[in-house]
Amino acid sequence: MPDAFTGRRQQAEKRGRRGETLASLLLMLKGYRILGRRVKTHAGEIDLIAQAPGGLVCFIEVKARPDRDTAVGAVHQRQQQRIMRAAGLFLAARPKLATRPVRYDIVTVMPGALPRHIRDAFRSGG
């Protein structure tokens, strides 16, 4: 029988997958092409990687939280650096994509609201 921690962890995992699915749908409706979901690298996992209609490669962190400020605040500087390192590893293995400009976005998913896409949410060096 799972303990309370395991149950909470499973619920968080389920919420995360649901949030990533909603974020993927939102981006596809906006014309983005999903290149990867839950992409694992030695530096960590990237929730979504998508190509914007203009060809830009977007590395997207999805946060399912009770409100937008909490969701955005959950992507702290250390996590941003990890995402950027993981993005660099992903691009290094894909020379055709490595020449394209990149952007780091956040999609927030909140109960009772449509997902919100925050473009250029953080930058390398910042």
N, CA, C and O atoms as a GROMACS GRO file, in nm:
protein
  504
    1MET      N    1   0.085  -0.119   0.000
    1MET     CA    2   0.000   0.000   0.000
    1MET      C    3   0.088   0.125   0.000
    1MET      O    4   0.180   0.135   0.082
    2PRO      N    5   0.063   0.219  -0.090
    2PRO     CA    6   0.147   0.338  -0.097
    2PRO      C    7   0.129   0.427   0.026
    2PRO      O    8   0.019   0.437   0.080
    3ASP      N    9   0.239   0.491   0.068
    3ASP     CA   10   0.230   0.584   0.180
    3ASP      C   11   0.179   0.719   0.130
    3ASP      O   12   0.158   0.738   0.010
    4ALA      N   13   0.160   0.812   0.222
    4ALA     CA   14   0.104   0.943   0.185
    4ALA      C   15   0.195   1.017   0.087
    4ALA      O   16   0.145   1.082  -0.005
    5PHE      N   17   0.328   1.009   0.107
    5PHE     CA   18   0.421   1.077   0.017
    5PHE      C   19   0.408   1.022  -0.124
    5PHE      O   20   0.403   1.099  -0.220
    6THR      N   21   0.404   0.892  -0.138
    6THR     CA   22   0.393   0.829  -0.270
    6THR      C   23   0.263   0.871  -0.338
    6THR      O   24   0.262   0.899  -0.457
    7GLY      N   25   0.155   0.876  -0.263
    7GLY     CA   26   0.026   0.918  -0.318
    7GLY      C   27   0.030   1.061  -0.368
    7GLY      O   28  -0.022   1.092  -0.476
    8ARG      N   29   0.092   1.151  -0.288
    8ARG     CA   30   0.104   1.292  -0.331
    8ARG      C   31   0.193   1.303  -0.454
    8ARG      O   32   0.166   1.381  -0.545
    9ARG      N   33   0.299   1.224  -0.457
    9ARG     CA   34   0.391   1.227  -0.571
    9ARG      C   35   0.321   1.181  -0.698
    9ARG      O   36   0.339   1.240  -0.805
   10GLN      N   37   0.241   1.075  -0.686
   10GLN     CA   38   0.167   1.025  -0.802
   10GLN      C   39   0.066   1.128  -0.852
   10GLN      O   40   0.047   1.144  -0.972
   11GLN      N   41   0.000   1.197  -0.758
   11GLN     CA   42  -0.095   1.302  -0.797
   11GLN      C   43  -0.024   1.416  -0.868
   11GLN      O   44  -0.074   1.470  -0.967
   12ALA      N   45   0.095   1.455  -0.818
   12ALA     CA   46   0.172   1.562  -0.881
   12ALA      C   47   0.215   1.520  -1.021
   12ALA      O   48   0.212   1.601  -1.114
   13GLU      N   49   0.256   1.395  -1.035
   13GLU     CA   50   0.296   1.344  -1.166
   13GLU      C   51   0.179   1.348  -1.265
   13GLU      O   52   0.196   1.387  -1.380
   14LYS      N   53   0.063   1.308  -1.219
   14LYS     CA   54  -0.058   1.308  -1.302
   14LYS      C   55  -0.095   1.451  -1.343
   14LYS      O   56  -0.129   1.476  -1.459
   15ARG      N   57  -0.087   1.543  -1.246
   15ARG     CA   58  -0.115   1.685  -1.274
   15ARG      C   59  -0.016   1.740  -1.376
   15ARG      O   60  -0.053   1.816  -1.465
   16GLY      N   61   0.111   1.702  -1.361
   16GLY     CA   62   0.215   1.748  -1.452
   16GLY      C   63   0.192   1.699  -1.594
   16GLY      O   64   0.205   1.776  -1.689
   17ARG      N   65   0.158   1.572  -1.609
   17ARG     CA   66   0.132   1.517  -1.742
   17ARG      C   67   0.011   1.585  -1.807
   17ARG      O   68   0.012   1.616  -1.926
   18ARG      N   69  -0.092   1.607  -1.728
   18ARG     CA   70  -0.213   1.674  -1.778
   18ARG      C   71  -0.178   1.817  -1.822
   18ARG      O   72  -0.223   1.863  -1.927
   19GLY      N   73  -0.098   1.886  -1.741
   19GLY     CA   74  -0.056   2.021  -1.775
   19GLY      C   75   0.026   2.025  -1.903
   19GLY      O   76   0.008   2.115  -1.985
   20GLU      N   77   0.115   1.928  -1.921
   20GLU     CA   78   0.196   1.922  -2.042
   20GLU      C   79   0.110   1.894  -2.165
   20GLU      O   80   0.136   1.947  -2.273
   21THR      N   81   0.008   1.812  -2.149
   21THR     CA   82  -0.082   1.784  -2.260
   21THR      C   83  -0.159   1.911  -2.299
   21THR      O   84  -0.170   1.943  -2.418
   22LEU      N   85  -0.210   1.983  -2.200
   22LEU     CA   86  -0.282   2.108  -2.228
   22LEU      C   87  -0.190   2.211  -2.293
   22LEU      O   88  -0.229   2.281  -2.386
   23ALA      N   89  -0.066   2.220  -2.243
   23ALA     CA   90   0.030   2.314  -2.300
   23ALA      C   91   0.061   2.278  -2.445
   23ALA      O   92   0.070   2.366  -2.530
   24SER      N   93   0.078   2.148  -2.472
   24SER     CA   94   0.105   2.103  -2.609
   24SER      C   95  -0.010   2.140  -2.702
   24SER      O   96   0.013   2.189  -2.813
   25LEU      N   97  -0.131   2.118  -2.657
   25LEU     CA   98  -0.248   2.152  -2.738
   25LEU      C   99  -0.255   2.302  -2.766
   25LEU      O  100  -0.281   2.343  -2.879
   26LEU      N  101  -0.231   2.382  -2.664
   26LEU     CA  102  -0.232   2.528  -2.681
   26LEU      C  103  -0.128   2.569  -2.787
   26LEU      O  104  -0.158   2.647  -2.877
   27LEU      N  105  -0.008   2.516  -2.774
   27LEU     CA  106   0.098   2.554  -2.867
   27LEU      C  107   0.066   2.508  -3.010
   27LEU      O  108   0.091   2.581  -3.105
   28MET      N  109   0.012   2.388  -3.024
   28MET     CA  110  -0.023   2.339  -3.158
   28MET      C  111  -0.132   2.426  -3.221
   28MET      O  112  -0.129   2.453  -3.341
   29LEU      N  113  -0.228   2.471  -3.140
   29LEU     CA  114  -0.332   2.561  -3.191
   29LEU      C  115  -0.272   2.695  -3.238
   29LEU      O  116  -0.327   2.761  -3.326
   30LYS      N  117  -0.160   2.732  -3.178
   30LYS     CA  118  -0.092   2.856  -3.217
   30LYS      C  119   0.005   2.834  -3.333
   30LYS      O  120   0.075   2.927  -3.373
   31GLY      N  121   0.010   2.712  -3.387
   31GLY     CA  122   0.095   2.684  -3.501
   31GLY      C  123   0.233   2.630  -3.471
   31GLY      O  124   0.315   2.615  -3.562
   32TYR      N  125   0.259   2.598  -3.345
   32TYR     CA  126   0.387   2.541  -3.308
   32TYR      C  127   0.391   2.392  -3.344
   32TYR      O  128   0.288   2.325  -3.344
   33ARG      N  129   0.509   2.343  -3.374
   33ARG     CA  130   0.528   2.200  -3.398
   33ARG      C  131   0.602   2.144  -3.278
   33ARG      O  132   0.713   2.188  -3.247
   34ILE      N  133   0.543   2.046  -3.211
   34ILE     CA  134   0.605   1.986  -3.093
   34ILE      C  135   0.718   1.894  -3.139
   34ILE      O  136   0.696   1.800  -3.215
   35LEU      N  137   0.838   1.922  -3.091
   35LEU     CA  138   0.955   1.841  -3.127
   35LEU      C  139   0.985   1.735  -3.021
   35LEU      O  140   1.047   1.633  -3.050
   36GLY      N  141   0.941   1.760  -2.898
   36GLY     CA  142   0.965   1.663  -2.793
   36GLY      C  143   0.890   1.696  -2.666
   36GLY      O  144   0.864   1.813  -2.635
   37ARG      N  145   0.855   1.591  -2.593
   37ARG     CA  146   0.790   1.604  -2.463
   37ARG      C  147   0.873   1.526  -2.363
   37ARG      O  148   0.916   1.414  -2.390
   38ARG      N  149   0.895   1.587  -2.247
   38ARG     CA  150   0.973   1.522  -2.141
   38ARG      C  151   1.106   1.470  -2.194
   38ARG      O  152   1.140   1.353  -2.177
   39VAL      N  153   1.179   1.558  -2.259
   39VAL     CA  154   1.307   1.521  -2.320
   39VAL      C  155   1.414   1.518  -2.210
   39VAL      O  156   1.437   1.617  -2.141
   40LYS      N  157   1.478   1.404  -2.196
   40LYS     CA  158   1.579   1.385  -2.093
   40LYS      C  159   1.719   1.405  -2.151
   40LYS      O  160   1.752   1.354  -2.258
   41THR      N  161   1.801   1.481  -2.078
   41THR     CA  162   1.943   1.498  -2.113
   41THR      C  163   2.022   1.473  -1.984
   41THR      O  164   1.963   1.453  -1.877
   42HIS      N  165   2.153   1.474  -1.994
   42HIS     CA  166   2.236   1.457  -1.874
   42HIS      C  167   2.220   1.573  -1.776
   42HIS      O  168   2.245   1.558  -1.656
   43ALA      N  169   2.178   1.688  -1.827
   43ALA     CA  170   2.160   1.805  -1.741
   43ALA      C  171   2.022   1.809  -1.676
   43ALA      O  172   2.001   1.883  -1.580
   44GLY      N  173   1.928   1.730  -1.727
   44GLY     CA  174   1.793   1.729  -1.672
   44GLY      C  175   1.689   1.715  -1.782
   44GLY      O  176   1.721   1.693  -1.898
   45GLU      N  177   1.563   1.729  -1.741
   45GLU     CA  178   1.452   1.709  -1.832
   45GLU      C  179   1.395   1.843  -1.878
   45GLU      O  180   1.388   1.940  -1.802
   46ILE      N  181   1.354   1.846  -2.005
   46ILE     CA  182   1.286   1.963  -2.062
   46ILE      C  183   1.142   1.920  -2.087
   46ILE      O  184   1.118   1.820  -2.155
   47ASP      N  185   1.046   1.995  -2.032
   47ASP     CA  186   0.906   1.956  -2.044
   47ASP      C  187   0.862   1.948  -2.190
   47ASP      O  188   0.812   1.844  -2.234
   48LEU      N  189   0.880   2.056  -2.264
   48LEU     CA  190   0.839   2.060  -2.405
   48LEU      C  191   0.944   2.132  -2.488
   48LEU      O  192   1.006   2.229  -2.444
   49ILE      N  193   0.963   2.082  -2.608
   49ILE     CA  194   1.046   2.152  -2.706
   49ILE      C  195   0.957   2.167  -2.828
   49ILE      O  196   0.900   2.070  -2.877
   50ALA      N  197   0.948   2.290  -2.878
   50ALA     CA  198   0.859   2.317  -2.991
   50ALA      C  199   0.927   2.412  -3.089
   50ALA      O  200   1.013   2.492  -3.052
   51GLN      N  201   0.886   2.400  -3.213
   51GLN     CA  202   0.934   2.493  -3.314
   51GLN      C  203   0.821   2.591  -3.344
   51GLN      O  204   0.710   2.552  -3.381
   52ALA      N  205   0.851   2.720  -3.326
   52ALA     CA  206   0.753   2.825  -3.350
   52ALA      C  207   0.730   2.839  -3.500
   52ALA      O  208   0.814   2.796  -3.580
   53PRO      N  209   0.617   2.897  -3.540
   53PRO     CA  210   0.588   2.912  -3.683
   53PRO      C  211   0.702   2.976  -3.763
   53PRO      O  212   0.718   2.943  -3.881
   54GLY      N  213   0.780   3.065  -3.705
   54GLY     CA  214   0.891   3.129  -3.775
   54GLY      C  215   1.020   3.048  -3.775
   54GLY      O  216   1.119   3.092  -3.833
   55GLY      N  217   1.020   2.932  -3.710
   55GLY     CA  218   1.138   2.848  -3.708
   55GLY      C  219   1.218   2.851  -3.579
   55GLY      O  220   1.309   2.771  -3.560
   56LEU      N  221   1.185   2.943  -3.490
   56LEU     CA  222   1.251   2.955  -3.361
   56LEU      C  223   1.231   2.826  -3.281
   56LEU      O  224   1.122   2.768  -3.283
   57VAL      N  225   1.335   2.780  -3.210
   57VAL     CA  226   1.324   2.661  -3.126
   57VAL      C  227   1.295   2.708  -2.983
   57VAL      O  228   1.371   2.785  -2.926
   58CYS      N  229   1.184   2.660  -2.927
   58CYS     CA  230   1.141   2.703  -2.793
   58CYS      C  231   1.153   2.588  -2.694
   58CYS      O  232   1.106   2.476  -2.719
   59PHE      N  233   1.218   2.618  -2.582
   59PHE     CA  234   1.229   2.523  -2.472
   59PHE      C  235   1.130   2.572  -2.366
   59PHE      O  236   1.142   2.684  -2.316
   60ILE      N  237   1.034   2.487  -2.334
   60ILE     CA  238   0.919   2.532  -2.256
   60ILE      C  239   0.908   2.455  -2.125
   60ILE      O  240   0.907   2.332  -2.123
   61GLU      N  241   0.901   2.530  -2.018
   61GLU     CA  242   0.877   2.473  -1.886
   61GLU      C  243   0.728   2.488  -1.858
   61GLU      O  244   0.673   2.598  -1.871
   62VAL      N  245   0.663   2.380  -1.819
   62VAL     CA  246   0.520   2.382  -1.789
   62VAL      C  247   0.503   2.375  -1.639
   62VAL      O  248   0.560   2.288  -1.573
   63LYS      N  249   0.425   2.468  -1.584
   63LYS     CA  250   0.400   2.471  -1.440
   63LYS      C  251   0.251   2.471  -1.414
   63LYS      O  252   0.179   2.563  -1.455
   64ALA      N  253   0.204   2.368  -1.345
   64ALA     CA  254   0.064   2.360  -1.303
   64ALA      C  255   0.060   2.401  -1.156
   64ALA      O  256   0.108   2.330  -1.068
   65ARG      N  257   0.002   2.516  -1.130
   65ARG     CA  258  -0.004   2.572  -0.996
   65ARG      C  259  -0.140   2.639  -0.975
   65ARG      O  260  -0.214   2.660  -1.071
   66PRO      N  261  -0.172   2.673  -0.850
   66PRO     CA  262  -0.301   2.736  -0.822
   66PRO      C  263  -0.318   2.873  -0.887
   66PRO      O  264  -0.430   2.911  -0.920
   67ASP      N  265  -0.208   2.948  -0.906
   67ASP     CA  266  -0.219   3.079  -0.969
   67ASP      C  267  -0.094   3.108  -1.052
   67ASP      O  268   0.008   3.042  -1.037
   68ARG      N  269  -0.105   3.209  -1.138
   68ARG     CA  270   0.002   3.241  -1.234
   68ARG      C  271   0.131   3.283  -1.164
   68ARG      O  272   0.239   3.238  -1.204
   69ASP      N  273   0.122   3.367  -1.062
   69ASP     CA  274   0.243   3.415  -0.994
   69ASP      C  275   0.320   3.300  -0.930
   69ASP      O  276   0.443   3.296  -0.936
   70THR      N  277   0.248   3.208  -0.868
   70THR     CA  278   0.313   3.092  -0.806
   70THR      C  279   0.379   3.006  -0.913
   70THR      O  280   0.490   2.955  -0.893
   71ALA      N  281   0.312   2.990  -1.027
   71ALA     CA  282   0.367   2.910  -1.137
   71ALA      C  283   0.495   2.971  -1.191
   71ALA      O  284   0.596   2.902  -1.207
   72VAL      N  285   0.492   3.100  -1.220
   72VAL     CA  286   0.610   3.167  -1.275
   72VAL      C  287   0.722   3.169  -1.172
   72VAL      O  288   0.838   3.148  -1.206
   73GLY      N  289   0.688   3.194  -1.047
   73GLY     CA  290   0.788   3.196  -0.940
   73GLY      C  291   0.854   3.062  -0.916
   73GLY      O  292   0.965   3.055  -0.862
   74ALA      N  293   0.788   2.954  -0.956
   74ALA     CA  294   0.843   2.820  -0.937
   74ALA      C  295   0.958   2.791  -1.034
   74ALA      O  296   1.031   2.694  -1.015
   75VAL      N  297   0.974   2.874  -1.135
   75VAL     CA  298   1.085   2.856  -1.230
   75VAL      C  299   1.197   2.950  -1.185
   75VAL      O  300   1.219   3.056  -1.244
   76HIS      N  301   1.266   2.909  -1.079
   76HIS     CA  302   1.370   2.992  -1.019
   76HIS      C  303   1.499   2.988  -1.102
   76HIS      O  304   1.511   2.909  -1.196
   77GLN      N  305   1.594   3.070  -1.066
   77GLN     CA  306   1.716   3.085  -1.146
   77GLN      C  307   1.793   2.954  -1.163
   77GLN      O  308   1.844   2.926  -1.272
   78ARG      N  309   1.801   2.875  -1.059
   78ARG     CA  310   1.873   2.748  -1.070
   78ARG      C  311   1.806   2.656  -1.173
   78ARG      O  312   1.874   2.589  -1.251
   79GLN      N  313   1.675   2.652  -1.172
   79GLN     CA  314   1.601   2.571  -1.269
   79GLN      C  315   1.619   2.627  -1.410
   79GLN      O  316   1.632   2.550  -1.506
   80GLN      N  317   1.619   2.757  -1.423
   80GLN     CA  318   1.641   2.819  -1.554
   80GLN      C  319   1.778   2.778  -1.609
   80GLN      O  320   1.790   2.744  -1.727
   81GLN      N  321   1.879   2.780  -1.525
   81GLN     CA  322   2.014   2.742  -1.568
   81GLN      C  323   2.018   2.594  -1.610
   81GLN      O  324   2.084   2.559  -1.708
   82ARG      N  325   1.948   2.509  -1.536
   82ARG     CA  326   1.943   2.367  -1.571
   82ARG      C  327   1.876   2.348  -1.707
   82ARG      O  328   1.922   2.269  -1.789
   83ILE      N  329   1.766   2.420  -1.730
   83ILE     CA  330   1.695   2.410  -1.858
   83ILE      C  331   1.786   2.456  -1.972
   83ILE      O  332   1.789   2.394  -2.078
   84MET      N  333   1.859   2.564  -1.949
   84MET     CA  334   1.949   2.614  -2.054
   84MET      C  335   2.062   2.515  -2.083
   84MET      O  336   2.100   2.496  -2.199
   85ARG      N  337   2.116   2.452  -1.979
   85ARG     CA  338   2.220   2.350  -2.002
   85ARG      C  339   2.162   2.232  -2.079
   85ARG      O  340   2.224   2.181  -2.173
   86ALA      N  341   2.043   2.188  -2.039
   86ALA     CA  342   1.978   2.076  -2.109
   86ALA      C  343   1.948   2.113  -2.254
   86ALA      O  344   1.964   2.030  -2.343
   87ALA      N  345   1.905   2.236  -2.277
   87ALA     CA  346   1.878   2.283  -2.414
   87ALA      C  347   2.005   2.279  -2.498
   87ALA      O  348   2.002   2.239  -2.614
   88GLY      N  349   2.116   2.321  -2.440
   88GLY     CA  350   2.244   2.318  -2.510
   88GLY      C  351   2.283   2.176  -2.550
   88GLY      O  352   2.332   2.154  -2.660
   89LEU      N  353   2.261   2.081  -2.460
   89LEU     CA  354   2.291   1.940  -2.491
   89LEU      C  355   2.199   1.888  -2.601
   89LEU      O  356   2.244   1.817  -2.691
   90PHE      N  357   2.071   1.923  -2.592
   90PHE     CA  358   1.975   1.881  -2.694
   90PHE      C  359   2.017   1.934  -2.830
   90PHE      O  360   2.019   1.859  -2.928
   91LEU      N  361   2.052   2.062  -2.838
   91LEU     CA  362   2.090   2.123  -2.965
   91LEU      C  363   2.222   2.069  -3.018
   91LEU      O  364   2.239   2.053  -3.139
   92ALA      N  365   2.315   2.041  -2.928
   92ALA     CA  366   2.445   1.989  -2.971
   92ALA      C  367   2.430   1.855  -3.043
   92ALA      O  368   2.512   1.820  -3.129
   93ALA      N  369   2.327   1.780  -3.009
   93ALA     CA  370   2.304   1.649  -3.072
   93ALA      C  371   2.222   1.662  -3.200
   93ALA      O  372   2.198   1.562  -3.269
   94ARG      N  373   2.178   1.784  -3.234
   94ARG     CA  374   2.093   1.806  -3.351
   94ARG      C  375   2.144   1.927  -3.430
   94ARG      O  376   2.091   2.037  -3.415
   95PRO      N  377   2.247   1.906  -3.513
   95PRO     CA  378   2.310   2.018  -3.584
   95PRO      C  379   2.212   2.104  -3.667
   95PRO      O  380   2.231   2.225  -3.678
   96LYS      N  381   2.109   2.044  -3.724
   96LYS     CA  382   2.015   2.122  -3.805
   96LYS      C  383   1.937   2.224  -3.720
   96LYS      O  384   1.906   2.333  -3.766
   97LEU      N  385   1.908   2.186  -3.596
   97LEU     CA  386   1.836   2.278  -3.508
   97LEU      C  387   1.930   2.376  -3.438
   97LEU      O  388   1.890   2.486  -3.401
   98ALA      N  389   2.056   2.335  -3.420
   98ALA     CA  390   2.153   2.415  -3.344
   98ALA      C  391   2.178   2.552  -3.406
   98ALA      O  392   2.221   2.644  -3.337
   99THR      N  393   2.152   2.567  -3.535
   99THR     CA  394   2.176   2.695  -3.601
   99THR      C  395   2.057   2.792  -3.587
   99THR      O  396   2.069   2.909  -3.621
  100ARG      N  397   1.946   2.742  -3.539
  100ARG     CA  398   1.826   2.826  -3.526
  100ARG      C  399   1.830   2.907  -3.395
  100ARG      O  400   1.890   2.864  -3.297
  101PRO      N  401   1.766   3.022  -3.396
  101PRO     CA  402   1.756   3.098  -3.270
  101PRO      C  403   1.668   3.023  -3.171
  101PRO      O  404   1.580   2.946  -3.210
  102VAL      N  405   1.692   3.045  -3.042
  102VAL     CA  406   1.616   2.976  -2.938
  102VAL      C  407   1.549   3.077  -2.845
  102VAL      O  408   1.586   3.194  -2.839
  103ARG      N  409   1.449   3.026  -2.774
  103ARG     CA  410   1.377   3.106  -2.678
  103ARG      C  411   1.335   3.014  -2.564
  103ARG      O  412   1.312   2.895  -2.584
  104TYR      N  413   1.325   3.070  -2.444
  104TYR     CA  414   1.283   2.994  -2.326
  104TYR      C  415   1.148   3.049  -2.279
  104TYR      O  416   1.136   3.166  -2.243
  105ASP      N  417   1.048   2.963  -2.280
  105ASP     CA  418   0.912   3.002  -2.248
  105ASP      C  419   0.862   2.926  -2.125
  105ASP      O  420   0.921   2.827  -2.084
  106ILE      N  421   0.753   2.975  -2.070
  106ILE     CA  422   0.682   2.906  -1.962
  106ILE      C  423   0.535   2.899  -2.005
  106ILE      O  424   0.480   2.995  -2.059
  107VAL      N  425   0.472   2.785  -1.980
  107VAL     CA  426   0.328   2.775  -1.994
  107VAL      C  427   0.273   2.746  -1.855
  107VAL      O  428   0.310   2.646  -1.792
  108THR      N  429   0.184   2.833  -1.808
  108THR     CA  430   0.122   2.811  -1.677
  108THR      C  431  -0.014   2.745  -1.697
  108THR      O  432  -0.090   2.779  -1.788
  109VAL      N  433  -0.043   2.650  -1.609
  109VAL     CA  434  -0.170   2.578  -1.613
  109VAL      C  435  -0.231   2.591  -1.474
  109VAL      O  436  -0.173   2.548  -1.374
  110MET      N  437  -0.350   2.653  -1.469
  110MET     CA  438  -0.417   2.676  -1.342
  110MET      C  439  -0.558   2.619  -1.345
  110MET      O  440  -0.620   2.613  -1.451
  111PRO      N  441  -0.608   2.577  -1.232
  111PRO     CA  442  -0.744   2.522  -1.229
  111PRO      C  443  -0.847   2.624  -1.277
  111PRO      O  444  -0.843   2.740  -1.238
  112GLY      N  445  -0.939   2.579  -1.361
  112GLY     CA  446  -1.048   2.664  -1.407
  112GLY      C  447  -1.009   2.774  -1.503
  112GLY      O  448  -1.087   2.867  -1.526
  113ALA      N  449  -0.888   2.766  -1.560
  113ALA     CA  450  -0.844   2.870  -1.653
  113ALA      C  451  -0.772   2.805  -1.770
  113ALA      O  452  -0.719   2.694  -1.759
  114LEU      N  453  -0.770   2.875  -1.882
  114LEU     CA  454  -0.695   2.827  -1.996
  114LEU      C  455  -0.546   2.841  -1.969
  114LEU      O  456  -0.506   2.932  -1.896
  115PRO      N  457  -0.463   2.755  -2.025
  115PRO     CA  458  -0.318   2.770  -2.007
  115PRO      C  459  -0.272   2.904  -2.063
  115PRO      O  460  -0.329   2.954  -2.160
  116ARG      N  461  -0.169   2.962  -2.002
  116ARG     CA  462  -0.112   3.090  -2.049
  116ARG      C  463   0.030   3.065  -2.095
  116ARG      O  464   0.111   3.005  -2.024
  117HIS      N  465   0.060   3.113  -2.215
  117HIS     CA  466   0.192   3.099  -2.275
  117HIS      C  467   0.270   3.228  -2.252
  117HIS      O  468   0.230   3.335  -2.300
  118ILE      N  469   0.380   3.219  -2.180
  118ILE     CA  470   0.464   3.335  -2.153
  118ILE      C  471   0.590   3.320  -2.239
  118ILE      O  472   0.678   3.241  -2.208
  119ARG      N  473   0.595   3.397  -2.345
  119ARG     CA  474   0.709   3.391  -2.437
  119ARG      C  475   0.829   3.463  -2.376
  119ARG      O  476   0.816   3.563  -2.306
  120ASP      N  477   0.948   3.408  -2.406
  120ASP     CA  478   1.073   3.472  -2.364
  120ASP      C  479   1.072   3.500  -2.214
  120ASP      O  480   1.106   3.610  -2.169
  121ALA      N  481   1.034   3.400  -2.137
  121ALA     CA  482   1.017   3.414  -1.992
  121ALA      C  483   1.150   3.435  -1.920
  121ALA      O  484   1.154   3.500  -1.816
  122PHE      N  485   1.258   3.382  -1.975
  122PHE     CA  486   1.392   3.404  -1.920
  122PHE      C  487   1.493   3.389  -2.032
  122PHE      O  488   1.464   3.332  -2.137
  123ARG      N  489   1.612   3.441  -2.007
  123ARG     CA  490   1.718   3.439  -2.108
  123ARG      C  491   1.848   3.387  -2.049
  123ARG      O  492   1.871   3.393  -1.928
  124SER      N  493   1.932   3.336  -2.137
  124SER     CA  494   2.064   3.293  -2.090
  124SER      C  495   2.141   3.417  -2.044
  124SER      O  496   2.130   3.525  -2.101
  125GLY      N  497   2.218   3.394  -1.939
  125GLY     CA  498   2.293   3.505  -1.882
  125GLY      C  499   2.211   3.590  -1.785
  125GLY      O  500   2.262   3.689  -1.732
  126GLY      N  501   2.083   3.552  -1.762
  126GLY     CA  502   1.998   3.634  -1.675
  126GLY      C  503   1.931   3.561  -1.571
  126GLY      O  504   1.857   3.620  -1.492
   0.00000   0.00000   0.00000
